[in-house]
Amino acid sequence: MQVDGNAVGDRGEDIVKILLTRRYGRTTPRFRPTSMGEKHPAIDFMVELVGSVGSPTPLFFAQVKATSHGVDTRGNVNIRVRPHQMSSLVTYPAPTHIVGVDETAEEAFILAALSGGAMGLSSLRARHSLGDEQTLIRLFDEVERFWQAHAAPFTVSQFI
């Protein structure tokens, strides 16, 4: 029986949203993911940090790739990110990530898309699980530090 790729992808995005919004005993989740819609070429989610101190509100972008084939014997999620997709991701002046989802096991793993890094992927190492609270804490801290170092306020406009 043929697997419906759209259903796998949609389910993968739902899994990522659930994992990012787990509270782990907090009153609010650490992240607020917003879907960018099916037609956005590179980004599936814009993810804001909740409870971060300072301005602007830190955020990161994520592209979700899901598979129903699970994690292989080498510890990889077999997803594909084509060079043009990776190239598009690293052009954003903000943290960008690839999230590989094993939709059958409802697990997701995150990898930073870095300028100067890999220009395409045929698999993603199942190392940094979004189901692990410590991963979410480290992700929050990393994105917050990025914006503390790179925040440039919007102060000039012709529309005033």
N, C-alpha and C positions, 0 to 999 in steps of 0.2 A: 504494500500500500504506500502510495506517495505521501510524503509529509508536506503539509501546507506551509510554505516558507513565510507567508504573511502572518499566519497564526502563531508560528514560532517566534517571529520578530515582535509581534504585539505582546505576546506573553512575556518575552524577555524584558521588554520595557516596563511592563507591570511589575515584574519581579524586582527590577532595579529600583523602581519607585518605592516599593514596600521596604526593601532593605535600607534605603537611604533615610526613610522616615521612621525607622524603629527608634523608640525612646530610651530603652535600656534604663528604666527607673527615673528618667527625667520627666518633667511636666510637658516639655516640647521636644520635638526631634531636633537634631543638629542641622538638618538640611531641609530646604524647600525646593524640590525639583519641579520645574515647569516644562511641559512638553513643547517642543518647537514645531510640532506638526509633522505629518508624513512627508511633506514636499520639501522640507529643508534639506539641502544637499549634503551637509557635513555634520550637523549637530542634531541630536535627538532631545537633549535636555540642557536647559540653563539651570544651574543649581546654586541657589543662594544659601549662604551660611546664616543660621538663625542664632541670635544671641551674641554675635561678634561685637566687639567694642570698637568704636571709631566709625569713620566714614571714608569712602563709600562702603556700601554693603558688599562684602567680598562674595565672589561667585566663581564658578568654574563651568566649563562646558563639557558635555559627555556625548560620545557616540556609542550606541549600544549595538553589539553584534551577538546574536543568539544562535545556539545550535541545539538540536535534540540528540546529538551524538555523544554527549557527556564529555568527561575528562578522559583523555587517553592514558595509556600505560606509562607515558613519559611525563605525565602531570601537566598536560596542556589542554586548553580548550581550543578546539579546531574551528577557528573563525578566520575570516579573510578581511583584511583591510588593504585595499588597493593603494598603490603609490599616490594617485591623484587625490584619494580621500585623506590620506595622512598629510599630504602637502597642504591640503585645504585646512586641516585642523591646526597645524602648527603656525598658520598665518594669523590666528587670533591673538591679540595682545593681552591674553589672559590664560590661566591654566586650562589645559584641555586634556581629556582622558578618553581612553578606549575602555569600555566595559564589556568583557566577554561573559556570556551567560550560558550556563548549562541549564536549559529550561526544564529538563526532565527532573533533575535533582533540586531545582530552584536555588541554584548557587550562582553568584556573580563575582567576578574578579576584575580588579582595576589596574590599569597601566597608564602612566603619563605619556602623552604624545609630546615629545620634546623636539624643538628645533635642533637639527644636527643628529637626531637619533635615527632609528629605523625608518625607512621610507615606505614600508609596507609590511604587512604581517600575514603569515599563513596560519599562525596559531598564537595563543596568548598563554603565558605561564600561569597556572592556577596557584598563585602565590599570595596575593593581597585580596583576601575575601571581604566583600562588603557585608557578609554575615557576621563578621568579627568586629566587636565594638572597638577594639584597639585600632583596627584599620580605619574606622570612621573617625576616631579621635585624631590619628595622625594626618588623615586627609584634611580635616577641619583646620588643624594647626598649620599645615603646609600652605593651604590656600589663604588663610588669614595672614600669615607671614608675607606671602607674595604681595598681597594688597597693601600691607603696611609699608612695604619697601617701594611699591610702584604706583601708589595712588596719586593721580593727578586730577585735581578738582576742575570741573568745567566752569570756567570763570568769564569767558568772553563769548558773545554771540551777537549776531546782527538782529536777532529776534527779541528785542527788549523794548 
